Amino acid sequence: MIKLESVNKWYGDYHALADISESVGKGEVVVVCGPSGSGKSTMIRTLNRLEPIQSGCIQIDGQDIYAKEVNVDGLRSRIGFVFQQFNLFPHLTVLQNCTLAPMRLLKKSRAEARDTALALLDRVGLAHKAEAYPAQLSGGQQQRVAIARALAMNPPVMLFDEPTSALDPEMVGEVLQAMKGLAKDGMTMVCVTHEMGFAREVADRVIFMDQGKVLERAKPESFFRQPEHPRAQRFLSDIRSPWAAAV
């Protein structure tokens, strides 16, 4: 479903992505983790052309997404993207947020878009908030609306860029629960996240990055039990230390 071949990206002299080659199969859930500044968010943003690349090739569902003839708006309409900040339209209701793109881009009728949106809002536990405005919702609720909005375009791929990092701790669980439901339903997902419990429980594969490079790729049980790369070992040790101290 997703294929990166020798992808490189620079910000000036800074080599943000260094010769990345990865693939994600249909229905696979891949979690990308690593320290801050490792390139993981940059990588996921190249998958719908929010960030340009300088060399290499990225294919989504068999299409070279950086080919000159690609319609970028059309491409993005087929790739669900959930951001750290929820990016909902504040002047639209929850329902309107979820029906706007299907009506304008997919040319769905108002009734069809509404039915789909209400079903998706029900799926993330928020059908009762359909007429509320974003400012009336908690952060966790807003992020679940953002997930429903992305799903309303019926994308074959969902990308998540640290979707819980802007949330209070008690709101994280409800968003992860919605993501777990998608994974269970067979959605192809790439998730940049610091939620290692989610990675351990839901991911088919974990990719570990640092300094713009993929240093390790492994099944969750192998990655968390016995990471091979010294940098991955240090990363997991640093995560566990505060927890161990608290216990």
Backbone as CSV, one residue per row, in Angstrom:
resi,resn,N_x,N_y,N_z,CA_x,CA_y,CA_z,C_x,C_y,C_z
1,MET,0.821,-1.211,0.000,0.000,0.000,0.000,0.861,1.269,0.000
2,ILE,1.958,1.241,0.778,2.886,2.374,0.836,4.301,1.868,0.581
3,LYS,5.026,2.569,-0.278,6.399,2.165,-0.568,7.283,3.398,-0.694
4,LEU,8.350,3.444,0.086,9.352,4.503,-0.007,10.645,3.888,-0.504
5,GLU,11.253,4.510,-1.505,12.508,4.011,-2.063,13.554,5.111,-2.055
6,SER,14.587,4.930,-1.248,15.738,5.847,-1.205,15.306,7.313,-1.087
7,VAL,14.426,7.580,-0.137,13.887,8.936,0.024,14.850,9.803,0.834
8,ASN,15.163,10.972,0.288,16.025,11.932,0.961,15.347,13.289,1.035
9,LYS,15.529,13.942,2.168,15.005,15.295,2.334,15.995,16.117,3.154
10,TRP,16.221,17.340,2.693,17.070,18.277,3.409,16.279,19.525,3.766
11,TYR,16.604,20.116,4.914,16.227,21.492,5.226,17.533,22.276,5.187
12,GLY,17.808,22.923,4.081,19.104,23.573,3.941,20.204,22.531,3.974
13,ASP,21.117,22.665,4.947,22.220,21.701,5.082,21.845,20.515,5.975
14,TYR,20.672,20.594,6.588,20.276,19.536,7.528,19.601,18.382,6.784
15,HIS,20.170,17.193,6.925,19.665,16.007,6.238,18.566,15.368,7.096
16,ALA,17.326,15.743,6.842,16.214,15.334,7.702,15.795,13.886,7.485
17,LEU,15.851,13.418,6.245,15.558,12.022,5.918,16.700,11.494,5.059
18,ALA,17.346,10.438,5.507,18.551,9.943,4.854,18.329,8.559,4.264
19,ASP,18.014,8.539,2.978,17.947,7.286,2.221,16.958,6.290,2.836
20,ILE,15.730,6.759,3.060,14.702,5.922,3.689,14.068,4.996,2.652
21,SER,14.071,3.700,2.935,13.382,2.715,2.103,12.539,1.840,3.023
22,GLU,11.225,1.913,2.868,10.294,1.161,3.716,9.060,0.795,2.907
23,SER,8.335,-0.200,3.361,7.047,-0.514,2.742,6.045,-0.883,3.825
24,VAL,4.779,-0.598,3.541,3.683,-0.916,4.463,2.632,-1.663,3.665
25,GLY,2.295,-2.858,4.105,1.325,-3.679,3.387,-0.109,-3.260,3.667
26,LYS,-1.007,-3.668,2.803,-2.425,-3.376,2.992,-2.914,-3.992,4.301
27,GLY,-3.589,-3.188,5.112,-4.109,-3.664,6.389,-3.082,-3.721,7.503
28,GLU,-1.860,-3.291,7.225,-0.806,-3.332,8.236,-0.843,-2.069,9.099
29,VAL,-0.524,-2.226,10.374,-0.413,-1.094,11.300,1.054,-0.962,11.676
30,VAL,1.649,0.163,11.271,3.064,0.411,11.547,3.188,1.619,12.460
31,VAL,3.898,1.455,13.560,4.170,2.561,14.481,5.599,3.023,14.263
32,VAL,5.761,4.333,14.080,7.077,4.940,13.906,7.413,5.686,15.193
33,CYS,8.528,5.339,15.810,8.912,5.985,17.059,10.373,6.396,17.001
34,GLY,10.768,7.164,17.999,12.131,7.659,18.061,12.163,8.952,18.845
35,PRO,13.358,9.432,19.180,13.468,10.676,19.950,13.010,11.877,19.143
36,SER,12.792,12.994,19.814,12.420,14.230,19.132,13.511,14.605,18.124
37,GLY,13.078,15.072,16.953,14.037,15.451,15.931,14.597,14.298,15.124
38,SER,14.017,13.104,15.277,14.556,11.932,14.585,14.141,11.858,13.121
39,GLY,13.113,12.653,12.722,12.654,12.635,11.336,11.346,11.902,11.134
40,LYS,10.762,11.386,12.222,9.559,10.559,12.063,8.360,11.370,11.571
41,SER,8.143,12.568,12.118,7.029,13.396,11.642,7.286,13.897,10.225
42,THR,8.533,14.229,9.922,8.866,14.635,8.548,8.538,13.514,7.577
43,MET,8.900,12.290,7.946,8.654,11.158,7.051,7.161,10.977,6.783
44,ILE,6.353,11.013,7.847,4.925,10.760,7.641,4.287,11.889,6.827
45,ARG,4.823,13.101,6.951,4.280,14.231,6.200,4.675,14.187,4.725
46,THR,5.696,13.423,4.383,6.020,13.247,2.962,5.015,12.319,2.279
47,LEU,4.264,11.541,3.071,3.370,10.540,2.488,2.097,11.137,1.895
48,ASN,1.825,12.418,2.188,0.724,13.076,1.473,1.174,14.445,0.936
49,ARG,2.489,14.568,0.781,3.108,15.741,0.159,2.942,17.034,0.959
50,LEU,2.767,16.891,2.274,2.839,18.076,3.127,4.287,18.556,3.231
51,GLU,5.227,17.638,2.987,6.645,17.984,2.904,7.176,17.455,1.579
52,PRO,7.903,18.274,0.816,8.501,17.780,-0.427,9.750,16.950,-0.137
53,ILE,10.135,16.127,-1.078,11.387,15.373,-0.966,12.331,15.832,-2.071
54,GLN,13.625,15.635,-1.842,14.608,16.041,-2.848,14.983,14.893,-3.794
55,SER,14.917,13.669,-3.298,15.214,12.528,-4.168,14.528,11.287,-3.627
56,GLY,14.414,10.300,-4.505,13.742,9.055,-4.134,12.341,8.991,-4.706
57,CYS,11.593,7.976,-4.289,10.250,7.740,-4.820,9.337,7.270,-3.692
58,ILE,8.108,7.787,-3.679,7.088,7.310,-2.736,5.852,6.916,-3.526
59,GLN,5.397,5.697,-3.314,4.188,5.208,-3.965,3.120,4.915,-2.917
60,ILE,1.897,5.344,-3.209,0.734,5.000,-2.393,-0.239,4.242,-3.291
61,ASP,-0.534,3.018,-2.904,-1.464,2.193,-3.687,-1.045,2.140,-5.164
62,GLY,0.264,2.023,-5.391,0.791,1.862,-6.740,1.039,3.150,-7.507
63,GLN,0.686,4.301,-6.933,0.848,5.575,-7.631,2.050,6.338,-7.083
64,ASP,2.916,6.811,-7.990,4.030,7.671,-7.610,3.456,9.039,-7.243
65,ILE,3.429,9.349,-5.950,2.709,10.546,-5.513,3.469,11.839,-5.813
66,TYR,4.742,11.738,-6.185,5.509,12.929,-6.545,5.655,13.094,-8.056
67,ALA,4.927,12.275,-8.828,4.930,12.441,-10.281,4.316,13.793,-10.638
68,LYS,4.809,14.405,-11.717,4.387,15.767,-12.073,2.891,15.863,-12.350
69,GLU,2.300,14.790,-12.868,0.889,14.862,-13.258,-0.077,14.662,-12.092
70,VAL,0.438,14.370,-10.903,-0.429,14.081,-9.758,-1.141,15.350,-9.291
71,ASN,-2.452,15.238,-9.105,-3.245,16.318,-8.522,-3.122,16.210,-7.000
72,VAL,-2.449,17.188,-6.385,-2.139,17.091,-4.960,-3.408,17.084,-4.111
73,ASP,-4.378,17.933,-4.449,-5.624,17.958,-3.680,-6.360,16.630,-3.782
74,GLY,-6.371,16.060,-4.982,-7.004,14.762,-5.174,-6.298,13.678,-4.386
75,LEU,-4.960,13.735,-4.378,-4.166,12.768,-3.618,-4.498,12.841,-2.131
76,ARG,-4.497,14.065,-1.607,-4.732,14.223,-0.163,-6.138,13.832,0.239
77,SER,-7.080,13.949,-0.689,-8.451,13.559,-0.367,-8.574,12.048,-0.173
78,ARG,-7.575,11.301,-0.652,-7.617,9.834,-0.530,-6.707,9.306,0.576
79,ILE,-6.088,10.212,1.305,-5.196,9.798,2.396,-5.660,10.484,3.672
80,GLY,-6.150,9.712,4.615,-6.590,10.289,5.883,-5.389,10.729,6.702
81,PHE,-5.442,11.942,7.245,-4.321,12.459,8.044,-4.876,13.085,9.316
82,VAL,-4.378,12.626,10.452,-4.791,13.162,11.745,-3.578,13.825,12.388
83,PHE,-3.724,15.120,12.691,-2.611,15.937,13.159,-2.540,15.971,14.687
84,GLN,-1.423,16.526,15.205,-1.306,16.743,16.651,-2.390,17.717,17.126
85,GLN,-2.475,18.843,16.435,-3.540,19.810,16.717,-4.716,19.439,15.814
86,PHE,-5.896,19.465,16.337,-7.027,18.783,15.715,-7.443,19.376,14.371
87,ASN,-7.165,20.686,14.182,-7.417,21.329,12.880,-8.869,21.247,12.428
88,LEU,-9.792,21.258,13.378,-11.209,21.324,13.011,-11.565,22.767,12.660
89,PHE,-12.575,22.938,11.820,-13.055,24.283,11.502,-13.886,24.785,12.688
90,PRO,-13.431,25.825,13.384,-14.107,26.244,14.616,-15.509,26.799,14.388
91,HIS,-15.790,27.319,13.184,-17.089,27.951,12.911,-18.118,26.946,12.398
92,LEU,-17.730,25.680,12.252,-18.643,24.628,11.783,-18.947,23.657,12.910
93,THR,-20.146,23.088,12.894,-20.482,22.057,13.874,-19.671,20.794,13.591
94,VAL,-19.707,19.887,14.538,-19.051,18.587,14.365,-19.539,17.911,13.087
95,LEU,-20.847,17.893,12.889,-21.415,17.249,11.699,-20.950,17.953,10.423
96,GLN,-20.958,19.273,10.439,-20.522,20.026,9.256,-19.043,19.798,8.963
97,ASN,-18.229,19.666,10.001,-16.815,19.355,9.815,-16.631,18.034,9.067
98,CYS,-17.531,17.094,9.341,-17.404,15.753,8.756,-18.081,15.608,7.391
99,THR,-18.934,16.553,7.023,-19.647,16.438,5.741,-19.100,17.367,4.660
100,LEU,-18.325,18.376,5.056,-17.872,19.392,4.101,-17.070,18.788,2.941
101,ALA,-15.998,18.050,3.261,-15.140,17.502,2.203,-15.850,16.450,1.345
102,PRO,-16.600,15.507,1.930,-17.312,14.545,1.080,-18.283,15.205,0.099
103,MET,-18.937,16.295,0.530,-19.866,16.984,-0.361,-19.117,17.747,-1.459
104,ARG,-18.038,18.428,-1.073,-17.334,19.265,-2.050,-16.420,18.465,-2.964
105,LEU,-15.706,17.506,-2.396,-14.701,16.783,-3.178,-15.222,15.486,-3.776
106,LEU,-16.056,14.764,-3.030,-16.607,13.502,-3.537,-17.975,13.688,-4.180
107,LYS,-18.488,14.928,-4.102,-19.780,15.271,-4.701,-20.933,14.433,-4.141
108,LYS,-20.836,14.085,-2.860,-21.926,13.350,-2.226,-23.092,14.303,-1.952
109,SER,-24.290,13.756,-1.945,-25.444,14.572,-1.583,-25.372,14.892,-0.094
110,ARG,-26.075,15.940,0.317,-26.080,16.316,1.732,-26.581,15.164,2.607
111,ALA,-27.625,14.488,2.145,-28.207,13.384,2.928,-27.222,12.221,3.061
112,GLU,-26.550,11.880,1.952,-25.598,10.761,1.994,-24.406,11.100,2.882
113,ALA,-23.886,12.331,2.746,-22.747,12.755,3.564,-23.130,12.777,5.049
114,ARG,-24.357,13.211,5.325,-24.829,13.265,6.714,-24.943,11.859,7.307
115,ASP,-25.520,10.932,6.551,-25.672,9.556,7.036,-24.311,8.925,7.335
116,THR,-23.367,9.125,6.412,-22.022,8.577,6.600,-21.356,9.197,7.820
117,ALA,-21.466,10.527,7.939,-20.835,11.230,9.054,-21.404,10.784,10.399
118,LEU,-22.724,10.640,10.473,-23.338,10.224,11.738,-22.915,8.813,12.111
119,ALA,-22.783,7.942,11.103,-22.331,6.569,11.372,-20.893,6.574,11.903
120,LEU,-20.050,7.417,11.317,-18.654,7.483,11.756,-18.534,8.138,13.134
121,LEU,-19.337,9.153,13.382,-19.335,9.771,14.708,-19.807,8.779,15.764
122,ASP,-20.775,7.963,15.403,-21.232,6.912,16.316,-20.105,5.920,16.586
123,ARG,-19.337,5.625,15.549,-18.220,4.681,15.664,-17.166,5.176,16.658
124,VAL,-16.956,6.495,16.711,-15.974,7.032,17.666,-16.651,7.552,18.938
125,GLY,-17.933,7.224,19.109,-18.644,7.533,20.342,-19.091,8.968,20.493
126,LEU,-19.328,9.657,19.361,-19.664,11.079,19.460,-20.878,11.494,18.634
127,ALA,-21.736,10.546,18.304,-22.932,10.903,17.528,-23.778,11.938,18.281
128,HIS,-23.759,11.888,19.600,-24.568,12.824,20.404,-24.000,14.244,20.401
129,LYS,-22.801,14.423,19.827,-22.181,15.752,19.763,-22.239,16.334,18.348
130,ALA,-23.074,15.761,17.488,-23.088,16.159,16.075,-23.342,17.646,15.873
131,GLU,-24.173,18.250,16.710,-24.519,19.667,16.521,-23.683,20.612,17.385
132,ALA,-22.715,20.054,18.116,-21.836,20.888,18.942,-20.747,21.517,18.071
133,TYR,-20.143,22.571,18.586,-18.999,23.205,17.930,-17.709,22.737,18.599
134,PRO,-16.591,22.759,17.877,-15.330,22.268,18.451,-14.986,22.857,19.808
135,ALA,-15.239,24.141,19.999,-14.894,24.789,21.272,-15.678,24.212,22.447
136,GLN,-16.778,23.526,22.159,-17.600,22.929,23.218,-17.144,21.510,23.570
137,LEU,-16.099,21.036,22.910,-15.627,19.672,23.119,-14.298,19.647,23.864
138,SER,-14.021,18.541,24.535,-12.705,18.336,25.138,-11.699,18.033,24.022
139,GLY,-10.420,18.084,24.368,-9.384,17.769,23.385,-9.526,16.366,22.824
140,GLY,-9.809,15.406,23.702,-9.973,14.024,23.241,-11.149,13.879,22.293
141,GLN,-12.243,14.584,22.593,-13.405,14.543,21.712,-13.090,15.183,20.364
142,GLN,-12.375,16.309,20.386,-12.008,16.958,19.125,-11.144,16.041,18.259
143,GLN,-10.226,15.329,18.888,-9.368,14.446,18.105,-10.158,13.271,17.538
144,ARG,-11.158,12.787,18.278,-12.003,11.711,17.742,-12.856,12.214,16.581
145,VAL,-13.297,13.476,16.652,-14.010,14.075,15.516,-13.068,14.158,14.307
146,ALA,-11.814,14.542,14.561,-10.834,14.631,13.470,-10.639,13.265,12.800
147,ILE,-10.666,12.199,13.576,-10.546,10.853,13.013,-11.779,10.531,12.164
148,ALA,-12.966,10.851,12.691,-14.202,10.602,11.933,-14.199,11.413,10.641
149,ARG,-13.733,12.658,10.711,-13.691,13.510,9.524,-12.774,12.907,8.458
150,ALA,-11.633,12.404,8.870,-10.713,11.781,7.914,-11.339,10.526,7.301
151,LEU,-12.029,9.752,8.112,-12.654,8.515,7.626,-13.809,8.788,6.667
152,ALA,-14.409,9.961,6.773,-15.554,10.292,5.918,-15.189,10.315,4.439
153,MET,-13.905,10.453,4.135,-13.445,10.427,2.751,-13.148,9.006,2.272
154,ASN,-13.394,8.029,3.134,-13.185,6.612,2.819,-11.780,6.340,2.274
155,PRO,-10.753,6.778,3.008,-9.386,6.621,2.514,-8.882,5.186,2.663
156,PRO,-8.000,4.739,1.749,-7.405,3.409,1.906,-6.281,3.396,2.936
157,VAL,-5.798,4.599,3.313,-4.671,4.729,4.239,-4.992,5.818,5.263
158,MET,-4.631,5.575,6.528,-4.751,6.601,7.571,-3.368,6.865,8.165
159,LEU,-3.004,8.147,8.237,-1.739,8.571,8.807,-2.011,9.365,10.083
160,PHE,-1.255,9.078,11.132,-1.427,9.761,12.418,-0.092,10.353,12.843
161,ASP,-0.040,11.676,13.014,1.189,12.343,13.428,1.064,12.782,14.882
162,GLU,1.524,11.924,15.779,1.465,12.174,17.225,0.078,12.668,17.643
163,PRO,-0.954,11.868,17.409,-2.333,12.329,17.616,-2.714,12.560,19.068
164,THR,-1.903,12.078,20.013,-2.260,12.263,21.431,-1.334,13.232,22.149
165,SER,-0.356,13.808,21.447,0.660,14.605,22.142,0.115,15.923,22.681
166,ALA,-0.986,16.422,22.123,-1.558,17.688,22.604,-2.650,17.479,23.645
167,LEU,-2.844,16.239,24.069,-3.959,15.916,24.961,-3.511,15.773,26.405
168,ASP,-4.427,16.102,27.317,-4.197,15.781,28.718,-4.186,14.260,28.866
169,PRO,-3.412,13.744,29.825,-3.269,12.290,29.957,-4.585,11.513,30.020
170,GLU,-5.596,12.085,30.706,-6.852,11.333,30.846,-7.633,11.255,29.538
171,MET,-7.268,12.064,28.556,-7.977,12.039,27.261,-7.297,11.134,26.239
172,VAL,-6.084,10.705,26.542,-5.316,9.914,25.577,-6.007,8.587,25.280
173,GLY,-6.511,7.946,26.322,-7.090,6.609,26.177,-8.246,6.552,25.189
174,GLU,-9.104,7.578,25.202,-10.273,7.541,24.322,-9.870,7.642,22.856
175,VAL,-8.811,8.395,22.575,-8.330,8.503,21.194,-7.661,7.198,20.761
176,LEU,-6.836,6.638,21.638,-6.180,5.367,21.306,-7.213,4.259,21.099
177,GLN,-8.304,4.307,21.848,-9.363,3.309,21.692,-9.969,3.391,20.301
178,ALA,-10.197,4.618,19.805,-10.727,4.800,18.460,-9.750,4.270,17.417
179,MET,-8.453,4.502,17.645,-7.438,4.015,16.715,-7.351,2.496,16.737
180,LYS,-7.497,1.910,17.909,-7.487,0.445,18.013,-8.641,-0.165,17.229
181,GLY,-9.807,0.517,17.269,-10.958,0.043,16.507,-10.672,0.024,15.016
182,LEU,-9.993,1.053,14.519,-9.633,1.100,13.098,-8.690,-0.046,12.743
183,ALA,-7.699,-0.258,13.591,-6.741,-1.336,13.335,-7.447,-2.695,13.291
184,LYS,-8.386,-2.879,14.205,-9.138,-4.130,14.270,-9.951,-4.360,12.994
185,ASP,-10.407,-3.238,12.382,-11.210,-3.326,11.160,-10.357,-3.473,9.899
186,GLY,-9.020,-3.520,10.066,-8.155,-3.779,8.919,-7.688,-2.558,8.154
187,MET,-7.768,-1.371,8.773,-7.304,-0.154,8.114,-5.775,-0.141,8.036
188,THR,-5.238,0.255,6.899,-3.798,0.465,6.772,-3.444,1.747,7.514
189,MET,-2.528,1.656,8.466,-2.239,2.795,9.338,-0.738,2.958,9.552
190,VAL,-0.285,4.211,9.477,1.066,4.563,9.899,0.915,5.590,11.008
191,CYS,1.458,5.281,12.173,1.255,6.121,13.355,2.595,6.555,13.931
192,VAL,2.845,7.855,13.928,3.970,8.408,14.676,3.453,8.686,16.079
193,THR,4.008,8.023,17.073,3.476,8.171,18.422,4.526,7.835,19.462
194,HIS,4.361,8.434,20.644,5.181,8.093,21.809,4.447,7.105,22.715
195,GLU,3.248,6.699,22.310,2.458,5.787,23.142,2.938,4.345,22.913
196,MET,3.898,3.937,23.725,4.511,2.625,23.525,3.566,1.477,23.868
197,GLY,2.613,1.733,24.772,1.614,0.703,25.068,0.769,0.400,23.847
198,PHE,0.398,1.440,23.113,-0.356,1.273,21.865,0.479,0.503,20.848
199,ALA,1.750,0.869,20.728,2.633,0.181,19.781,2.739,-1.299,20.109
200,ARG,2.891,-1.593,21.381,3.051,-2.992,21.804,1.776,-3.801,21.538
201,GLU,0.628,-3.159,21.752,-0.650,-3.865,21.675,-1.210,-3.968,20.256
202,VAL,-1.006,-2.928,19.450,-1.731,-2.815,18.184,-0.850,-2.974,16.941
203,ALA,0.409,-2.537,17.022,1.250,-2.503,15.820,1.572,-3.900,15.300
204,ASP,1.620,-4.000,13.979,2.166,-5.213,13.351,3.687,-5.119,13.298
205,ARG,4.167,-3.864,13.219,5.602,-3.627,13.095,5.942,-2.272,13.695
206,VAL,7.126,-2.194,14.292,7.625,-0.937,14.852,8.857,-0.519,14.058
207,ILE,8.885,0.762,13.652,10.054,1.332,12.992,10.658,2.355,13.948
208,PHE,11.947,2.224,14.204,12.638,3.150,15.101,13.578,4.024,14.291
209,MET,13.446,5.359,14.464,14.261,6.313,13.717,15.098,7.174,14.649
210,ASP,16.228,7.612,14.141,17.018,8.641,14.804,17.898,9.312,13.758
211,GLN,18.018,10.639,13.858,18.850,11.438,12.960,18.539,11.163,11.482
212,GLY,17.234,11.048,11.184,16.797,10.912,9.807,16.963,9.538,9.202
213,LYS,17.348,8.561,10.012,17.576,7.211,9.496,16.710,6.189,10.236
214,VAL,16.330,5.133,9.533,15.677,3.999,10.177,16.778,3.098,10.732
215,LEU,16.809,2.981,12.051,17.855,2.188,12.694,17.394,0.769,13.019
216,GLU,16.085,0.596,13.151,15.582,-0.737,13.493,14.138,-0.866,13.039
217,ARG,13.807,-2.050,12.571,12.417,-2.394,12.242,12.173,-3.802,12.769
218,ALA,11.093,-3.974,13.497,10.897,-5.267,14.161,9.443,-5.441,14.561
219,LYS,9.078,-6.674,14.842,7.785,-6.965,15.462,7.799,-6.364,16.874
220,PRO,6.645,-5.919,17.366,6.632,-5.277,18.687,7.253,-6.122,19.797
221,GLU,6.945,-7.429,19.796,7.459,-8.261,20.885,8.991,-8.292,20.883
222,SER,9.605,-8.316,19.684,11.068,-8.305,19.597,11.624,-6.944,19.966
223,PHE,10.985,-5.895,19.464,11.490,-4.542,19.696,11.486,-4.192,21.186
224,PHE,10.400,-4.524,21.870,10.302,-4.133,23.280,11.046,-5.093,24.208
225,ARG,11.174,-6.347,23.805,11.871,-7.305,24.665,13.383,-7.217,24.484
226,GLN,13.829,-7.114,23.220,15.259,-7.152,22.957,15.617,-6.342,21.715
227,PRO,15.563,-5.009,21.801,15.947,-4.191,20.647,17.417,-4.425,20.302
228,GLU,17.727,-4.424,19.010,19.086,-4.750,18.579,20.009,-3.535,18.552
229,HIS,19.493,-2.394,18.084,20.372,-1.235,17.922,20.610,-0.543,19.269
230,PRO,21.842,-0.179,19.565,22.142,0.479,20.856,21.309,1.741,21.096
231,ARG,21.025,2.509,20.024,20.235,3.730,20.200,18.798,3.390,20.592
232,ALA,18.249,2.319,20.029,16.900,1.871,20.401,16.887,1.362,21.839
233,GLN,17.937,0.672,22.234,18.039,0.185,23.609,18.027,1.362,24.587
234,ARG,18.781,2.415,24.248,18.854,3.594,25.119,17.515,4.319,25.174
235,PHE,16.852,4.407,24.011,15.547,5.066,23.927,14.534,4.380,24.838
236,LEU,14.468,3.069,24.763,13.509,2.329,25.589,13.890,2.383,27.069
237,SER,15.171,2.377,27.346,15.623,2.487,28.729,15.228,3.831,29.324
238,ASP,15.364,4.905,28.535,15.000,6.240,29.007,13.504,6.352,29.263
239,ILE,12.703,5.660,28.432,11.247,5.682,28.613,10.853,4.933,29.884
240,ARG,11.512,3.826,30.113,11.142,2.972,31.249,11.618,3.541,32.580
241,SER,12.714,4.280,32.576,13.318,4.736,33.837,12.379,5.522,34.734
242,PRO,11.645,6.537,34.201,10.732,7.287,35.080,9.629,6.393,35.641
243,TRP,9.169,5.461,34.804,8.120,4.541,35.257,8.641,3.664,36.389
244,ALA,9.859,3.142,36.184,10.447,2.256,37.194,10.666,3.028,38.504
245,ALA,11.095,4.280,38.375,11.325,5.088,39.579,10.020,5.339,40.324
246,ALA,8.954,5.553,39.556,7.645,5.828,40.176,7.127,4.614,40.918
247,VAL,7.405,3.435,40.376,6.966,2.213,41.021,7.879,1.904,42.218
